[in-house]
Amino acid sequence: MKQTSPIDPLRVMKHQLKGPLTIIRGYLSFWESNAYAKFPPEKQREFLLKAAEAARKLDTLITDSFSVLLLEAKKIKPAAERFPLKPLLEEICAESQTRYQTKNLAFAIETIPDSIEIYTDRALLTQALEKVIDNAFKYTARGSVRIILKIIPRRCIIEIIDRGSGFSVQDRKLA
């Protein structure tokens, strides 16, 4: 497995943080210049809501990035616990599907037996699955998003299959 230099995760983090920060700065400059005044109140509120959503996203990205850095530096240890997988997957998928309902994507989650329990850090798994599933919805323009669970002895593999554009060659080198 290829080792990445410490700078690679920082480049990725910088790229991820710039998106919401750019949105926030854009809307703030809009308000600062009084350009908002020519729009009706409902449109002004829409601008504020978009800036607030970008701020929430930025907060999440900062928290997630900090967690990853702490894990990589072995400053925190995962807290494993046993829990059923099905409710967690259903909750994450429902949230992503709600956020992207206007895209009219086909969505399917394979039937997952209620009896499947896993032993891992629930918060870290949730964070990872939320990112991957959310990206599947976000970057799939048309087609479908599918969640498939493969069970092998003492392991389960969660596959998220989408019709999105995928990772660029440069991004694959960072992984």
Residue pairs with C-beta under 8 A, 6 or more apart in sequence:
4 174
4 175
8 174
9 68
9 69
9 72
9 174
11 174
12 171
12 174
13 61
13 65
16 61
16 65
17 58
17 61
17 62
17 65
19 54
19 57
20 54
20 55
20 57
20 58
20 61
21 54
21 58
23 50
23 51
23 54
24 51
24 54
24 55
24 58
27 47
27 48
27 50
27 51
27 54
28 51
30 36
30 47
31 47
36 44
36 47
39 47
64 127
64 131
67 76
67 124
67 127
70 76
71 78
71 124
78 120
78 121
78 124
79 121
79 123
80 119
80 120
80 121
81 119
81 120
81 121
81 122
82 117
82 118
82 119
83 117
83 118
83 122
84 114
84 116
84 117
85 112
85 116
85 117
85 118
85 149
85 156
86 112
86 113
86 114
86 116
88 122
88 125
88 126
88 129
89 109
89 112
89 129
89 147
89 149
89 158
90 109
92 126
92 129
92 130
92 133
93 107
93 109
93 133
93 147
95 130
96 130
96 133
96 134
96 136
96 137
97 107
97 137
99 134
99 137
100 137
100 138
103 137
103 140
103 141
103 142
105 137
105 140
105 142
105 143
105 144
105 145
106 143
106 144
106 145
107 144
107 145
107 146
108 144
108 145
108 146
108 147
109 146
109 147
110 146
110 147
110 148
110 149
112 149
116 149
116 151
116 156
118 125
118 156
129 158
132 160
133 145
133 147
133 160
135 164
136 145
136 160
136 161
136 162
136 164
137 145
137 162
138 164
139 162
139 164
139 165
140 162
140 163
140 164
141 163
141 164
142 163
143 162
143 163
144 161
144 162
144 163
145 160
145 161
145 162
145 163
146 159
146 160
146 161
146 162
147 158
147 159
147 160
147 161
148 158
148 159
148 161
149 156
149 157
149 158
149 159
150 156
150 157
150 159
151 157
167 175
